[in-house]
Amino acid sequence: MGFIGKKTLYRQALYLFIGIMGVLCTPIPPSDAAETVTIQFGPFTQTVKISEIEQYAKTGRLSNSLQVFAPFLTPDVRNLLNQKIDIDPQVADRFIGEIVNTPQGQQIFARLGQAIPGSNRDTIQGALNLMIRQVNGASVLGFLRAYPGRNVTVDASKLLELGLVLNPDNLKSQALGVFLERDLATSERVSLPGNINPSNPGKYPVQVQTINFNRGNRQIIADIYIGDTQSQQPLVVLSHGFGANRLFLKYLGEHLASHGITTVSIEHPGSNSRAVNQAINRTNLARLISPSEFIDRPQDITSLLDELSRRNQQNPTGVKFNTNNTVVIGHSLGGYTALALAGGELNIGELRRYCQRNLNAAASPGDWLQCAGASLPEKPISLRDQRIQRAIALNPLVGQLFGRQGLSQINIPVLMVASTEDAITPAVSHQIKPFSQLRGSKYLITAIGGTHLSLSDSNYQIPGSTLVRERRGREADRFRQLIRGVGLAFVKELTPEASIYRPFLSSSYTQSFSTTTIPLRFGSDLPKSVQSWLEVSRE
């Protein structure tokens, strides 16, 4: 997921604020209850009585103060006013104990201070403690419900960012990072081949060719990174995320090709940056792309492999595409694409029930975006392509798309990457829980402090505003370097060189790329502490 327009951003911020106001309507002790809410929205300021909001929630009638919000106060918003996000008290207590004094916790305090002008650490921590005791929820809504004072002033332009940071799944992801960093740490030294460093460039100069072909009414463009023109190595296909394009993982395509692995970076016309910019309905993430995009994306890659096979036959002396031995690597929505091609079965029934019952203003953008698929036919959907032999899912958008069992159908090796400060596709619901479904050979790399766009090409230009602060550029250099090395080693598992590269699929190799900003961990199973956490917090 690379871009969301400012109009979408502001409307979601206002929707989030409306949700906050609805929770503030819930009675709390008179000495602590806020009587008014002052909304700052750029140069716009409006003070609204809580009683007026309560009246609207009960009757649908708008006071004069609320008339300015009339275009946004739809029936769905009215229903939203009474929604509350619950978190098990055990989860909340463990979260506060583990994170309140961590760098991540300090970042949360700073963002809270920006969204609530005039607040300080003491008032924020006091409200957090009260929230745990009385409100029993770890979200923007629960926090402001517990905030002291007769009036609460809120900077609405900061609310979306704040809501993403305090999204319950994002909070859990950051807290889980504490356990993952601690319990997946290793002091064991694995003997690595001294003459090989898979994160360094290979010996082949890289050429790039661009191809075009049609699949129905979809015009597909793809860049082919070529090193060894007669390569018998596996073929790699790169799939970008929502609102991005085929240059998003350019560095990875160049790296693999320099080692003789032909790599093709496809552009999905229904969910690339151009499609998002031209979308008519840009104010609702759940309607920003067509439901069919969840089917079209994997089929784009299936058609790409068919096209490359035809080119093999038409030009037997040209570049060789080993289409029957393909590894697909995808980021965000591209990670979903990779998992679907690997054999994950969509469960539209479970997705639809989630979107009808659980989706709310504090949900992450990934949670909203997945609901674009909720109107697909409610039947098991398999998009498996038998030519796909391995899959790498970088910060994949998963959520409820495969239900509780759909990923258990995958029987090829999968490498998944999660970032604990990914507020777009929070790790706990989009990577860690899905990883626990996988039954075959699997690996999980966790970037403690990594964000959704940390693995983007360092020169990739984000067209527009990102929703939250992203750790990109130099901060994520070592993280990208690790993905170069581990990605190559994972692909090499399909070759006679597998035993040479296998030591690089290890905790010690991964950990060697850690920085103070982004510690890195590797494992084939979740630690027991995380498994226990998931059991406690299971919905």
N, C-alpha and C positions, 0 to 999 in steps of 0.2 A: 504494500500500500504506500504510494508515494505522494499523492496530492489530493487535497480537498479544498474547494474554493472557500473564499472568505464569507460568502453569503451563507453557505452551509455552516461554517464555523460559528457565525454570530447567531443564527437561528437555533443551533443546538445549545449554545450558551444560554440563550433566553429560555429555551425549553428546560434546561437544567435548573435555571433559577426558579422557574415556575414549580418544578418538582420540590425544590427546597422550601419554597413558601408553603406548599401543601403540607409538608411535614411539620413546619412551624405552627400550623393550625392545631396540631394535636395538643391537648391540654397538658401543661406542666405546672409546677408550683407557681402561684402568682408572683412571689417575690423574685422569681428568676425569669418569668415569661417575657419574651419580647412583645411589645405592643405594635411596633411598626417595623417595616423593612424599607431601607433607602437603597434604591437601585442606581448605580452609576454605570452608564453605558456610553463611553466616550464623553462627549460634551453633554449628553442627556442625563438628567437626574430626576428621579421620581420617588416620592415617599408614599407607601401604601400601608393602610392599617391591616393588621392580621385579621381583624373581624370582617373586613371587606372580602378578604380572600376566602375566609371560612364561609361567608354567605354565598360566594360564587360556587365553591365546591359543593355546597348543599343544594342550591337552587338553580344554578346556572345564570343568575342575574349579575350583571356587571355594574359596579359602582362607577362614579365619575372618574376616580383615580385609576381604575382598571380599564377604562375604555381605550386608553392608548395601546393596551396589549391585545385588543379585540382580534386583530388579524391572526394572532398566534394561539388564541384560546379556543382551540377546537375541541370537539367531544373527547378525542383521545387525550388531550391535555387535562381536561376535567377529570377523566378517569385516573390520570397520572397523579393528581393532587393527593390522593389517599393511598398511594402505593408506598410500601416501606421495604427496604432491603434488609433481610435478617441475616445475621451471622451467628453461628453457635458461640456461646460465651467462652467455651474452652479455646476456640480458635482465636477469638478476640484477645483473651488474656495472654495467650502465648505470643500473639503478634506484638502487643504492647511491650511485653517483657523482652522480646528479642530485638525489636527494631527501634525503640524510642531513642537509644543512644548511638545508633549506627549512622554512618554518612547518609544512607538512604532516608533515615528518619529526620535528619537535619534538613534534607532537601524538602521533605513534606512540610515541615514547619515553615520553611522559607516561602513555599508556595501558598500555604494557608495565609501567611502574613500579607502577601500580595493581594489575595482575593478579599481579605477583610481589613481594609484600612483602619489603622489605629490599634490593631491587636498586637500582642507581644507573646513571647514564649510562654510566660506564666499563664496568661488567659487561655492560650491554645492548649497547653498541656492540661490545665484544669478542665477544659471542656472535653478533652479526650477521656480523661478519667471519669467524668460524669457520664459521658456517652457509654462507656463500658458498663457502668453500674446501672444506668437507668434506660438508656435507649437501646442497648444491645445490638448496635450496628456500627460497622466501620465504613462509613461513606460520607460524602459531602452532606447528604441529607441528615444523617444522624448527628454529624458534628455540629451543624448549625442549630439543630434542635436543642442541643445541650449548651450552646453558647450563651453566656450571661449578658444581661443588659436589657434595657427597655427598648432599644432600637438596635438593629443589626444593619450595618452598612456593607453592601456587597458590590465589588467591581465585577460586573457581569462579563466583561471581556476576558477576565481571568478564569471564569467559572468552568469553561469547557476543559481547559488544561487541568484545573484543579479536580474536576470530576473524573478525568481520565486517571490522574495520579491516585485518587482515592477510590476508584472503582474497586469493589471488594476483591475481584479476582486479581487486580493489579497489586493490591495490598498483600494478598496471600502470596503472590509470586515473589514480591520483595522479601517477605518473611521467610519463604522457602529457600531463598537464596542463601540465607544464613546457614541453614542446615546443609544445603548442597555444597557450599564452599567448605564447610567443616568436615562433613562426612565423606566427601569424595576426594579429599586431599590425600596425596600419597607421598611417602618418602622413599618409595622403592625406585631404584634406578634400573631402567630397561636398557639392555645393550643395543645400541643403534648402529647400523652400518656406517662406518667412518667415511666411506667414499660417496655417500648419497645424502643429499638434503632435499627432500621433496618440496620444500617451500621455496627453494631457489629456482630461477628460470632454467628451462631445459636448453638443449643444444640447437634446436631447430628455429630458424627465423620464421616469423609468423606472417602469413598473408590473410587478408580478409576479402571474401567474396559475398556479395549480396544477391539473393535470389527472391523471385516473386512467383507465386502460384495461387490459384483460386480453389477454394473449397465452398461450393455452392455460391452464395452471395458474399462470402468473406474473402477478401484479398489478403493473403498472408505474405508477410515480408520476413526474411530471416538472414542473419549474418553468419557466414561460415568461417570459422577460424581454423586455418590449415597450417600445419607444420610439416609433417611427413606425408607427401601426396600418395604414397603407396602403403600407408599405415594399415596394419592388421589389428591395431589396438581397438578397444571398444569405442563406440560412438557416444558422445555426450550431448544432451539437449538441455539448454537453459530456458527456464520459464520465469518471466518477470511477474511482479505483483500488480495489484490494482492501482491504476493511475500511473504506472511506470512505463518503461519501454525496453527494447532489446539491448540497450547500453547499460542497464542497471548493474549487471554482473560482468561487464566487459573484462575486467582484470582477471577474472577466473577463466573466461574463455581463452584469453591470450596465454595464460599460464599453462593450461592443460595442452593447448596446441603446441607450445614450445617443447613439450615432452612427447610430441608425436601423437597426441590424442585429438583427433578431429572433433571440434565442438561447434554446435549450431545453436545460436541464440535466436529464438523465435519471438515475434511480436504478435500478441493477441489483439485483433482489431476491436473487439467488443469491450475491452477493459483496459486499454492502454491510456496513456496521458491524453491523447487526442480525443478518444471517445468520452472520457470524463469531462474534458473541457467543453465538449459539444452537447453534453447530456441536457435534456430539457428539464428533468426533475432533479436538480442539484441540491435540494434542501432536505432530502430524506435519503439517508444512506441505504435504507432497506429497499429503495426503489431506484437506486442510482445506476444499476446495471440490470440487464434483462435476466430473468430466471434461467434462461437457456444458456447463459454464459458458463454456468457450472457444468454443463454438458459439452458446450462448444470448445472450451479450453483443452480438455484432454483429447477431444477429437481433432483439434488443430494439430496436435503433436502426432497422433496416429496418421493423419493425412500427410504431415511432413515426412514421416518415415516411408510412407508409400511413394511420395515424390522422389525421395533420395534413392529408393530402390529402383525406380524407373530410370533415373539418371545413371545408375550403375550399369544397367543394361544398354542404355543408349550410347554410353561412352565408356567402354570397358578399359580404355587406356588412361582415363582421367582419374580424378580423386576417388579413392575408395571409401565408401560409407558402409561401415559394419552395422547395418540396421538391425540385424538379429541379435546383437549383443550391445544393447543401449543402456546407458545410465541417464536418468532424468534428474536434474537439479532445479529446484524451484524455490523462490522466495515469496513469503506471505501467501497471496492467492495462488501464486505459482507453486508454493509448497503443497497447498491443497491439490493442485493439478497433478503434481508428482505422486502423491499418495493415492489419488484416484486411479492413475495409470498403473500403479503398483498392485492394485487389487482391492483397495478400500471400497466398500459398498455404501453408497449414500442411503441414509434413512430419513426420507422426507417427512414421515409421520412424526418422528421424535423432534425433528427440526421445527415443524409447524407448531407442535404443542409448546415448545420452548418460546417461540416467537409470540404466540398468543398469550401465554401466561406469565412469562418471566422478563420479557424485554421492557426496559424502562429507560428514563432519561440518563441515568448514571451508568448505563451499559457502555462497554468499550466500542469504538468504531468497528472493530472486527465482529463483535456480536451483532451489531446492526447490519453490517454488510452481508453476513451469512443469511440473514432473513430474506434477502432478495430471492433466495432459492426456495422459499417456503411454499410457493405456489406451483412448484413442479408436481407432476403426478405422484400420488402416494403409493409407490411400489418400489421394491428393491431395484437399485440402479447400479450396475457394474460397468465400469469403463476400462476395465483391465485390457492392457495390450501385452501379449505374451512376449513381445520383443524387448520389453523393459526388464532388465535383469537386476537392477539395483536402483535405489532412489535416495536422494538427499533432500530433506525438507528444511529450509532455513527460515526460522520464525514463521512456520506455516499457519495459515488461517484454517482452523479445524472446528473448534467449538462443538456444535451439535450436528454438523453436517453428516457425520458418519454414525450418529447415535452412539449407544454404549458398546456396541459390538462390531461395528462395521470395519474397523481397522484390524480386527482379529483375523480377517479373511486374507490379509497380506501374507504371502509365503516367500517373499524375497527379502534380502537384507536391506535395512533402512537405517540411515544416519539422520538424526534429527538435531536441530540446533535451537536452543531457547535462550532468551535474554531476560534477566529478571526485572529490568526496568522498561520492558516493552509495554507501553500503555495502549498500543494500537491492537495487538493481539496478545493479551496478557498470558504469560507462560503457563500459569496453573491450568487454565481452561483450554488453551489452544495448543500446548505442547506437552506438558507434564502428564496430565490425565490421559491424553491420547497416546503418549508413549507407553503408558502402563497397559494399554489395550494390545499392543503389538506382541505377537506370540513367537515370531521367528527370530533370526539373528538381527540384533538391533544395537545401536549406539546412541548415546545422548551426550552432546556437548552443551554445557551451560556456561553462559557468559554472565558473571555476577556484575551487574551494573551496565551491561550492554543494553542497547535500545533497538527499536524496530528497524532503523535504517543503518545500523552500525556496519553491516556487511555490504552496503552499496559501494560501487566504484568511487574512489576518492574524488574523481573529477566529474562524477555524475551531478548534473544540475537539477535540484528539486524545483519544479515549476510551480511556485506558489508558496503558501505558508504551511509549515509542518505544525501539527497540533500540539506537540510538546517539544521540549528541548531534546535534540538527538545528539548522541555521541558518534560523530563521524570524523572524517579527516584523520589527523595525526593521533587523536585519542584512541582510534580503533585500528591503527596500523598493524599492531601485533595480532589482533583478532583476525583481520583479513589474511595476514600471513599464515596463521594457523590453518584457516580454511583452505588456502592454497595447498598446504602440505597434506593435511588429512584428506582433502578432496581427492588429490592425486593418489594417495595410498589406497583409498576406498575403491577407486576405479581400477587400480592395478590388481586388486583382488580377483579380477576376472581374467588375468593374464598369467603366463608361466612365471612371472616375476613376483607373484603374490607373497611368497615366503620372505622375499627380500624387503618388501614394503610393509608387511604385517606389524613389525615392531612400532611403526609410527601411529598405529591405531591403538594408542595406550594412554593411560593417565599421566605418566611421567612426561611424555612428549607434549601432550596438550598443556600441562601445567607449566612447562618451560616457557610458554608464550605469555604467561600471566603478567599483568602490570598492576600497580597499586589501584588504578582506576577500574580496570576490568580483569579481575581474577578469572581464570578459565579452568573448567573441570570436565572430566570425561568419565563415562561409565556405561556399562551394558545393562545395569539394573538400577532402579531407584533405591537409595538407602532406606533402611527400615524406618528411620525418623520421618522421612517424607511419605512413605507408604502409610504410616500411622496417621499423619496429618491428613492425607487424602481421605482416609476412612472417617475421621472425625468430621471433616467438612463436606462429606458427600451429601449432595442435595437429595 
